[in-house]
Structures are given as C-alpha cells and as structure tokens.
Amino acid sequence: MPRTSRKGKNTGDASVDEGGLPRSEQPIIVENGKKFAAYDKRGKLIILGYDRRIVQDYANDRVRQSRH
C-alpha cells in the first residue's frame, strides 16, 4: 500500500493562536443554549450575542484596547 505524500500537510504548531493576545489575557467564551458570552480574566461580562465569531472578535478587540 503506497504512503501518501506529506508535503501538503501543515506541520506548524496547532496550539498557536493567531489572535496575538497572551493566553492569560484572552477572553473566555461560554456557550449557553444559543447564546455566547465573553468574559475577561476578572469575570466581567464583555459581550453577549448569538454568533460565536462576532462575540470572540469583539471581545479580543476590547481586551487589546484595554491593554494599551
């Protein structure tokens, strides 16, 4: 049985986040039914919404702004 070529596979670290925020600073996303909530590291609610991607992007932007 021939082996498949591994040239096309991504061998990068899968755990690296593209967000640019340190792991300790990233907002926590929680799903409850159809809603998603983002909390900062102190437990304060940042945003509540129905689309996970929008909630996560907005929360990341807010955390980045508060760090500067």
C-alpha positions as a Markdown table, in Angstrom:
| # | Residue | x | y | z |
|---|---|---|---|---|
| 1 | Met | 0.0 | 0.0 | 0.0 |
| 2 | Pro | 1.6 | 3.3 | -1.0 |
| 3 | Arg | 2.1 | 6.0 | 1.6 |
| 4 | Thr | 0.6 | 9.4 | 1.0 |
| 5 | Ser | 2.8 | 12.4 | 0.5 |
| 6 | Arg | 3.2 | 14.6 | 3.5 |
| 7 | Lys | 4.3 | 17.7 | 1.6 |
| 8 | Gly | 0.9 | 19.4 | 1.7 |
| 9 | Lys | 0.3 | 18.9 | 5.4 |
| 10 | Asn | 0.7 | 21.8 | 7.8 |
| 11 | Thr | 3.3 | 20.8 | 10.3 |
| 12 | Gly | 3.0 | 24.1 | 12.3 |
| 13 | Asp | 2.0 | 24.1 | 16.0 |
| 14 | Ala | -1.7 | 23.7 | 16.1 |
| 15 | Ser | -2.0 | 25.3 | 19.6 |
| 16 | Val | -0.6 | 28.6 | 18.5 |
| 17 | Asp | -3.4 | 31.2 | 18.5 |
| 18 | Glu | -3.5 | 33.8 | 15.7 |
| 19 | Gly | -5.1 | 36.3 | 17.9 |
| 20 | Gly | -1.9 | 37.9 | 19.2 |
| 21 | Leu | -3.0 | 38.0 | 22.8 |
| 22 | Pro | -1.3 | 36.1 | 25.5 |
| 23 | Arg | -3.2 | 33.1 | 26.8 |
| 24 | Ser | -3.7 | 34.7 | 30.2 |
| 25 | Glu | -5.3 | 37.8 | 28.6 |
| 26 | Gln | -7.7 | 36.0 | 26.2 |
| 27 | Pro | -11.4 | 36.4 | 26.9 |
| 28 | Ile | -13.3 | 33.3 | 28.0 |
| 29 | Ile | -16.2 | 32.4 | 25.6 |
| 30 | Val | -19.1 | 30.5 | 27.2 |
| 31 | Glu | -22.0 | 28.9 | 25.3 |
| 32 | Asn | -25.4 | 28.8 | 27.0 |
| 33 | Gly | -28.1 | 27.4 | 24.7 |
| 34 | Lys | -28.0 | 29.6 | 21.5 |
| 35 | Lys | -26.1 | 32.5 | 23.1 |
| 36 | Phe | -22.4 | 33.1 | 23.6 |
| 37 | Ala | -20.9 | 35.3 | 26.3 |
| 38 | Ala | -17.4 | 36.6 | 26.6 |
| 39 | Tyr | -15.8 | 37.4 | 29.9 |
| 40 | Asp | -12.5 | 39.0 | 30.7 |
| 41 | Lys | -9.9 | 37.4 | 33.1 |
| 42 | Arg | -11.6 | 39.1 | 36.1 |
| 43 | Gly | -15.0 | 37.6 | 35.2 |
| 44 | Lys | -16.6 | 40.8 | 33.9 |
| 45 | Leu | -19.0 | 40.3 | 31.0 |
| 46 | Ile | -17.7 | 41.9 | 27.8 |
| 47 | Ile | -20.4 | 41.0 | 25.3 |
| 48 | Leu | -23.4 | 38.7 | 24.9 |
| 49 | Gly | -24.6 | 37.5 | 21.4 |
| 50 | Tyr | -25.7 | 34.7 | 19.1 |
| 51 | Asp | -22.7 | 34.4 | 16.8 |
| 52 | Arg | -19.6 | 33.0 | 18.4 |
| 53 | Arg | -17.2 | 34.5 | 15.8 |
| 54 | Ile | -18.5 | 38.0 | 16.2 |
| 55 | Val | -18.5 | 37.7 | 20.0 |
| 56 | Gln | -14.9 | 36.4 | 20.0 |
| 57 | Asp | -13.6 | 39.1 | 17.6 |
| 58 | Tyr | -15.3 | 41.9 | 19.6 |
| 59 | Ala | -14.0 | 40.6 | 22.9 |
| 60 | Asn | -10.5 | 40.3 | 21.6 |
| 61 | Asp | -10.6 | 43.9 | 20.3 |
| 62 | Arg | -11.9 | 45.1 | 23.7 |
| 63 | Val | -9.2 | 43.3 | 25.6 |
| 64 | Arg | -6.5 | 44.6 | 23.2 |
| 65 | Gln | -7.8 | 48.2 | 23.7 |
| 66 | Ser | -7.8 | 47.9 | 27.5 |
| 67 | Arg | -4.2 | 46.8 | 27.5 |
| 68 | His | -2.9 | 49.9 | 25.7 |
